[in-house]
């Protein structure tokens, strides 16, 4: 807006304020609300039955009107959905085996069920326990022979591994 | 003990809370500052004192009944003003349907009577002249001029009332003033109003 336009608009604004101020003063002088207006209005308002707010109604109204709460709930729900999708997609990530494979925990360690899974500490204690008596080593060797004779090579191999640790 | 001074909005919020609890006197107190303005607005539209008072009463009753839905953002006056204007328009529409003389296309009975109404008030020549020019503006521009300078609404209140954004309000006000400037200069009164 250039200076000339701004100047004209300021003058028009001043004239408008003055004009309507005069109109309002004239109206206030010549136009008045009846004195009985309030009494009449109060009488009409009294005819309107009061709507008793129930505790449940008030709670629901506040709950629904509580935008912050609604946004928080919506945000939480979105986060839960996102986490659930991410978790499920993570589980199914390694599922590339052909059908027939049971989907589940794919991070299992491929060990025979007959072997106890031991920690390094437990393993050391086990080996030390066997070493304490020489007969234990002999028994392990007899056991290895037994499983070999019965064609249970897998079990025999596991016992062989233990014998190697003891020696 | 120091008295805490409350703003107009704070007072409104306190009264609204009481009204929602069923306090009818609080509602009378709430509308007290602007019931005259609402009455003058209704009167300027319908041109009859009793009808205007009925309209304001009806608007107040309607406002009281829907007080639970009222959100304090727009202000009580702007809210009731809208109800008064709508009820006045409904009245005029109903009345015009019953008129013997049909309203021709383009004729605005409301605008003509408005000018006549203002003529009944004792106004200076300058004021009467400017009112006449304002009445020649298109309805959209006349409306923003009235809301801004007669109803003394803020830009945000006007935007809320008209259902548009503040930029639109400012744009319309600018164009309205431009049109008034051209009309005044066209009448050869530029020297009087904008003279150096």
Interface residues (C-beta under 8 A of the other chain):
Chain A: X1 X5 X7 X8 X9 X11 X12 X13 X15 X16 X17 X18 X19 X20 X22 X23 X24 X26 X27 X28 X29 X30 X31 X32 X33 X34 X37 X38 X40 X41 X42 X44 X45 X46 X48 X50 X61
Chain B: X22 X24 X25 X27 X28 X35 X36 X39 X40 X43 X49 X53 X56 X57 X60 X61 X64 X65 X68 X118 X120 X121 X122 X123 X124 X126 X127 X130 X131 X145 X149 X150 X174 X177 X178 X180 X181 X184 X193 X194
